[in-house]
C-alpha cells in the first residue's frame, strides 16, 4: 500500500464514529467478550476447540456467560475491559484496511459498520502497519 492509498484521518474518524454507534459494533463487542471468556475458561485449549464451541447454536454464549458470572468481580471487569480494548483495536484495524482497499481500487463502495465488524471478526486489519495482536 502506498502513502497515497492510505485513508485520510477524517475519513477514518467519520467511519469509526458510525461504527461505534452501530448495532454491529455492539454485536462485535459481545462476540469479543464471549471469545475472550471462552479463552479464559480454557486457556490451554487450541483455537479449533474454541471455534467448535462458538459453532454451537448459541455461539458458546451460555458457556461464556456462565464463566463470566463465576469470576470474581475484579477478574470479570478486567476480562471485559481487555475484550473492549481488543474490540476497538480490531474494529479500527479493519476500518483502516477496508478504507485503504476501497481507495486503492478506486471503487465506488461505501464501507459500512457491518462490513467493518465482519472484517474485524476475520482479523482482516491485523496485517496492516502498526496492528498488534493481543
C-alpha positions, -999 to +999 in steps of 0.1 A: +000+000+000+015+034-010+012+065+011-015+078-013-036+046-007-039+053+030-073+066+041-074+101+054-078+107+092-111+125+086-125+096+066-113+070+092-127+091+121-161+095+104-163+058+097-152+048+132-179+072+146-205+054+125-191+020+136-191+028+173-227+040+172-239+009+153-255-023+163-227-041+145-201-027+169-223-038+199-227-073+184-189-075+177-182-064+213-204-092+226-185-116+202-152-105+216-163-108+252-176-142+245-144-152+227-122-139+255-143-155+282-141-189+264-103-185+260-101-176+297-122-206+307-100-230+287-066-212+284-048-243+271-075-252+245-064-248+210-082-225+186-101-254+170-117-263+203-128-227+208-141-225+173-161-257+179-177-242+210-185-210+190-202-231+164-228-243+189-263-229+183-258-201+208-222-195+197-208-205+231-227-177+248-241-198+276-207-212+285-191-178+283-218-162+304-215-189+330-178-184+331-181-147+335-207-150+362-184-174+381-154-150+381-148-126+410-159-091+401-123-077+396-114-105+373-146-102+353-142-065+349-106-069+338-116-096+312-144-074+299-120-044+297-095-064+277-123-075+254-134-039+249-099-029+241-094-058+216-128-049+200-117-013+195-083-024+181-098-049+157-126-025+145-101+003+139-076-020+120-105-034+099-119+000+091-084+013+081-078-018+059-112-016+042-109+021+035-074+016+021-086-012-001-115+008-014-093+038-020-066+018-037-091+001-060-109+034-065-142+015-061-175+035-056-182+015-025-193+029+009-177+009+037-205+002+063-202-005+100-214-040+093-186-046+068-161-034+094-175-057+121-173-087+098-138-078+087-128-074+124-141-109+132-118-123+105-090-100+118-086-085+084-068-055+097-042-074+117-018-074+088-019-036+084+011-015+096+010-008+133-015-035+141-006-056+171-021-088+184-033-091+220 
